[in-house]
Amino acid sequence: MSIRNDSEKPEIKNVLITGASSGLGLAIAQRLMPCEDLRLILTARETSMSRFVELGLKESDRVLLRPLRVNTDAERRNVVREVDERWGGVDVLINNAGVAYRAVMEHLQTEEIDRQMEINFSAPLQLIRLVLPGMRRKRQGRIINVSSVGGIMAMPTMTPYSASKWALEGVSEALWYEMRPWNIRVSVVQPGFIRSSSFLNTRMTEASRDSLENVDDPYHSHYFYMERLIRKYMNNALATPETVARKIEQVMRARNPPLRVPATPDAYLFAMLRRIIPRPIFHRILYQALPGIRDWGENNHLDR
Ligand SMILES: NC(=O)c1ccc[n+]([C@@H]2O[C@H](COP(=O)([O-])OP(=O)(O)OC[C@H]3O[C@@H](n4cnc5c(N)ncnc54)[C@H](OP(=O)(O)O)[C@@H]3O)[C@@H](O)[C@H]2O)c1
């Protein structure tokens, strides 16, 4: 399958993927690698570039491997400028790179909140700003922002992560309206739990780590039960990076991609529940369903 223009001829499209050296980004890269109607710009942090070589992903006349820390203005500009000069601009931007801090509000420093918002929200926005003029001139383009179920429903102990994905959803929705006159399609892909080791990459703050290790900390149960729940669901999830990558390719190639795309079975379920259950009832049900909720804030009767 290929993206087609109005005259139905397959066109070569230039696809820029952020965070392409691991997890979902890597799965997208590996999936798109054999597609001859695409040129790929696979980007990763400088320190992770060696993984491309280890994984056998090599440069070619249709693949560029470039360092890109998404939260660094100069690197963003360099990559986009090079694609403009070499291949005539980015046609598809996949904002995949992201980080997740695991901490309740009291356990976050300003720096950590800023870092979370910078990588998951501001950086995708800045990249979008750089590629839009070219897309507008061509009167076509695709922007795919990787959000999360955390962008549909905020999760305790993931406060700034939820905020960053909600913000990304808001921007995507506004952009969907703004860019439609130029045939630039914006989608926000929402994975739920993915069976992968990504959970190991979630960042704890000093205070949240201390709390998880200290049963007497007022927030200990929050972390203890949520960690156990997330780990269990991630280990048993039906979705894998590969199934989500397939979904992203479908979105990329769809003539009329939807704005919001739940990308895993649990994401579909939560999106549906969120639509049909009145908000106050939804929040009450979810609160009651939180693991070990009777122990939260207590720490006296941990059921382990
Ligand atoms: N895994 C899940 O269950 C899940 C669920 C919902 C949504 N998501 C979303 O899916 C996306 C991919 O996550 P994943 O599951 O593949 O997690 P992951 O394995 O931790 O991958 C995250 C990627 O982002 C990159 N990254 C982090 N900071 C960066 C920076 N400053 N500049 C450039 N790249 C940076 C990482 O690079 P390094 O390897 O160099 O650190 C890594 O390649 C994220 O947006 C995440 O929020 C994941």
The ligand as an SDF file (V2000), in Angstrom:
LIG
                    3D

 48 52  0  0  0  0  0  0  0  0999 V2000
    5.1780    1.6630   26.2340 N   0  0  0  0  0  0  0  0  0  0  0  0
    3.9320    1.9630   26.5030 C   0  0  0  0  0  0  0  0  0  0  0  0
    3.2090    1.1610   27.1420 O   0  0  0  0  0  0  0  0  0  0  0  0
    3.3440    3.2710   26.0100 C   0  0  0  0  0  0  0  0  0  0  0  0
    2.0030    3.4890   26.2720 C   0  0  0  0  0  0  0  0  0  0  0  0
    1.4410    4.6720   25.8470 C   0  0  0  0  0  0  0  0  0  0  0  0
    2.1840    5.6060   25.1690 C   0  0  0  0  0  0  0  0  0  0  0  0
    3.4940    5.3850   24.9170 N   0  0  0  0  0  0  0  0  0  0  0  0
    4.2470    6.4230   24.1900 C   0  0  0  0  0  0  0  0  0  0  0  0
    4.9190    5.8320   23.0940 O   0  0  0  0  0  0  0  0  0  0  0  0
    6.0840    6.5990   22.7900 C   0  0  0  0  0  0  0  0  0  0  0  0
    7.2740    5.6640   22.6790 C   0  0  0  0  0  0  0  0  0  0  0  0
    7.4690    5.0810   23.9490 O   0  0  0  0  0  0  0  0  0  0  0  0
    8.0980    3.6230   24.1340 P   0  0  0  0  0  0  0  0  0  0  0  0
    7.0830    2.7910   24.7570 O   0  0  0  0  0  0  0  0  0  0  0  0
    8.7180    3.1910   22.8750 O   0  0  0  0  0  0  0  0  0  0  0  0
    9.1720    3.9850   25.2530 O   0  0  0  0  0  0  0  0  0  0  0  0
   10.7490    3.8680   25.2140 P   0  0  0  0  0  0  0  0  0  0  0  0
   11.1160    2.4890   24.8300 O   0  0  0  0  0  0  0  0  0  0  0  0
   11.1930    4.4010   26.5290 O   0  0  0  0  0  0  0  0  0  0  0  0
   11.1600    4.8360   24.0360 O   0  0  0  0  0  0  0  0  0  0  0  0
   11.1630    6.2250   24.1690 C   0  0  0  0  0  0  0  0  0  0  0  0
   12.0510    6.7810   23.0820 C   0  0  0  0  0  0  0  0  0  0  0  0
   12.1100    8.1960   23.2330 O   0  0  0  0  0  0  0  0  0  0  0  0
   13.4780    8.5450   23.1510 C   0  0  0  0  0  0  0  0  0  0  0  0
   13.7730    9.7920   23.8450 N   0  0  0  0  0  0  0  0  0  0  0  0
   13.6630   10.0830   25.1590 C   0  0  0  0  0  0  0  0  0  0  0  0
   14.0770   11.3300   25.3960 N   0  0  0  0  0  0  0  0  0  0  0  0
   14.4720   11.8420   24.2160 C   0  0  0  0  0  0  0  0  0  0  0  0
   15.0050   13.0770   23.8010 C   0  0  0  0  0  0  0  0  0  0  0  0
   15.2170   14.0860   24.6540 N   0  0  0  0  0  0  0  0  0  0  0  0
   15.2890   13.2460   22.4840 N   0  0  0  0  0  0  0  0  0  0  0  0
   15.0800   12.2550   21.5960 C   0  0  0  0  0  0  0  0  0  0  0  0
   14.6040   11.0610   21.9220 N   0  0  0  0  0  0  0  0  0  0  0  0
   14.2900   10.8470   23.2220 C   0  0  0  0  0  0  0  0  0  0  0  0
   14.2240    7.3970   23.7720 C   0  0  0  0  0  0  0  0  0  0  0  0
   15.5720    7.4560   23.3850 O   0  0  0  0  0  0  0  0  0  0  0  0
   16.7170    6.7140   24.2470 P   0  0  0  0  0  0  0  0  0  0  0  0
   16.5670    5.2580   23.8730 O   0  0  0  0  0  0  0  0  0  0  0  0
   17.9450    7.3600   23.7580 O   0  0  0  0  0  0  0  0  0  0  0  0
   16.4220    6.9890   25.6720 O   0  0  0  0  0  0  0  0  0  0  0  0
   13.4670    6.2360   23.1690 C   0  0  0  0  0  0  0  0  0  0  0  0
   13.9350    5.9640   21.8640 O   0  0  0  0  0  0  0  0  0  0  0  0
    6.2320    7.6400   23.8970 C   0  0  0  0  0  0  0  0  0  0  0  0
    5.7480    8.8770   23.4470 O   0  0  0  0  0  0  0  0  0  0  0  0
    5.3470    7.0850   25.0040 C   0  0  0  0  0  0  0  0  0  0  0  0
    4.8450    8.0870   25.8510 O   0  0  0  0  0  0  0  0  0  0  0  0
    4.1040    4.2180   25.3250 C   0  0  0  0  0  0  0  0  0  0  0  0
  1  2  1  0
  2  3  2  0
  2  4  1  0
  4  5  1  0
  4 48  2  0
  5  6  2  0
  6  7  1  0
  7  8  2  0
  8  9  1  0
  8 48  1  0
  9 10  1  0
  9 46  1  0
 10 11  1  0
 11 12  1  0
 11 44  1  0
 12 13  1  0
 13 14  1  0
 14 15  2  0
 14 16  1  0
 14 17  1  0
 17 18  1  0
 18 19  2  0
 18 20  1  0
 18 21  1  0
 21 22  1  0
 22 23  1  0
 23 24  1  0
 23 42  1  0
 24 25  1  0
 25 26  1  0
 25 36  1  0
 26 27  1  0
 26 35  1  0
 27 28  2  0
 28 29  1  0
 29 30  1  0
 29 35  2  0
 30 31  1  0
 30 32  2  0
 32 33  1  0
 33 34  2  0
 34 35  1  0
 36 37  1  0
 36 42  1  0
 37 38  1  0
 38 39  2  0
 38 40  1  0
 38 41  1  0
 42 43  1  0
 44 45  1  0
 44 46  1  0
 46 47  1  0
M  CHG  2   8   1  16  -1
M  END
$$$$
